[in-house]
Amino acid sequence: MGKTKRLIFLLSAFLSFFVISGCGIDKKEYEGVVAELKRTKAELEQEKSKIIEMEESIELPKTNTELMEKLRSAQQKAGDLSAKVKDLTMENEQLREELAKMRAKIKE
């Protein structure tokens, strides 16, 4: 049991020394990477806030509802106008038939 404790202690000491030494990474390179990471995080936060602002300004559900209502209204108007055209076409045919009958009577 004593050998195991010594082995764990030596291993812990070695790992601590290894971590403290920085694993051979140059300090300037490390600081450069950290600075770039901070800039990237700041840019990411800015972009996230822009996305949130854009989503709030768009209000997709409200816009979709309004567009769907306009579409339904336009479809209803188109249906009403189509029915009106059909009725007028039938009335026009009846009037042509009556006109033809009247012309025939006048010729007699």
NORTA-V109478 format. One record per residue. N is the residue number from 0. RES is the residue in one letter. PSI is psi in radians with two decimals (* if undefined). BURIAL is 1 if it has 16 or more other ideal C-beta (glycine too) atoms within 10 Angstrom, else 0. D_LAST is the distance of its C-alpha to the last C-alpha in Angstrom with 2 decimals. Layout:
BEGIN
n = <N	N>
res = <RES	RES>
psi = <PSI	PSI>
burial = <BURIAL	BURIAL>
d_last = <D_LAST	D_LAST>
END
This chain:
BEGIN
n = <0	1	2	3	4	5	6	7	8	9	10	11	12	13	14	15	16	17	18	19	20	21	22	23	24	25	26	27	28	29	30	31	32	33	34	35	36	37	38	39	40	41	42	43	44	45	46	47	48	49	50	51	52	53	54	55	56	57	58	59	60	61	62	63	64	65	66	67	68	69	70	71	72	73	74	75	76	77	78	79	80	81	82	83	84	85	86	87	88	89	90	91	92	93	94	95	96	97	98	99	100	101	102	103	104	105	106	107>
res = <M	G	K	T	K	R	L	I	F	L	L	S	A	F	L	S	F	F	V	I	S	G	C	G	I	D	K	K	E	Y	E	G	V	V	A	E	L	K	R	T	K	A	E	L	E	Q	E	K	S	K	I	I	E	M	E	E	S	I	E	L	P	K	T	N	T	E	L	M	E	K	L	R	S	A	Q	Q	K	A	G	D	L	S	A	K	V	K	D	L	T	M	E	N	E	Q	L	R	E	E	L	A	K	M	R	A	K	I	K	E>
psi = <-0.58	-0.62	-0.65	-0.72	-0.72	-0.71	-0.76	-0.72	-0.81	-0.72	-0.75	-0.75	-0.77	-0.79	-0.68	-0.78	-0.74	-0.77	-0.75	-0.64	-0.21	0.19	0.43	0.25	2.34	2.41	-0.71	-0.73	-0.75	-0.83	-0.64	-0.76	-0.72	-0.74	-0.74	-0.69	-0.74	-0.74	-0.75	-0.72	-0.72	-0.76	-0.71	-0.77	-0.69	-0.78	-0.67	-0.73	-0.63	-0.73	-0.76	-0.77	-0.75	-0.74	-0.69	-0.64	-0.50	-0.74	1.13	-0.84	-0.72	-0.78	-0.78	-0.75	-0.76	-0.75	-0.71	-0.67	-0.75	-0.71	-0.81	-0.74	-0.77	-0.69	-0.68	-0.76	-0.72	-0.71	-0.75	-0.77	-0.64	-0.74	-0.68	-0.74	-0.72	-0.80	-0.78	-0.62	-0.76	-0.74	-0.69	-0.73	-0.75	-0.74	-0.64	-0.72	-0.77	-0.69	-0.74	-0.69	-0.75	-0.70	-0.67	-0.70	-0.67	-0.65	-0.41	*>
burial = <0	0	0	0	0	0	0	0	0	0	0	0	0	0	0	0	0	0	0	0	0	0	0	0	0	0	0	0	0	0	0	0	0	0	0	0	0	0	0	0	0	0	0	0	0	0	0	0	0	0	0	0	0	0	0	0	0	0	0	0	0	0	0	0	0	0	0	0	0	0	0	0	0	0	0	0	0	0	0	0	0	0	0	0	0	0	0	0	0	0	0	0	0	0	0	0	0	0	0	0	0	0	0	0	0	0	0	0>
d_last = <134.12	135.96	134.78	131.16	131.54	133.16	130.42	127.73	129.62	130.02	126.39	125.29	127.58	126.25	122.61	123.41	125.08	122.14	119.61	121.78	122.18	118.42	118.01	118.62	115.58	116.22	116.05	113.98	111.48	111.30	110.79	108.10	106.21	106.60	105.35	102.32	101.65	101.78	99.38	97.00	97.17	96.47	93.46	92.21	92.47	90.60	87.79	87.63	87.35	84.56	82.67	83.10	81.86	78.81	78.00	78.33	76.09	73.35	73.10	71.21	70.28	68.77	66.89	65.60	64.41	62.61	60.97	59.90	58.41	56.47	55.27	54.13	52.35	50.60	49.59	48.20	46.22	44.90	43.87	42.17	40.29	39.32	37.91	36.05	34.54	33.47	31.88	30.07	28.87	27.45	25.84	24.38	22.89	21.34	19.92	18.48	16.82	15.42	14.31	12.59	10.80	9.93	8.72	6.48	5.18	5.43	3.80	0.00>
END
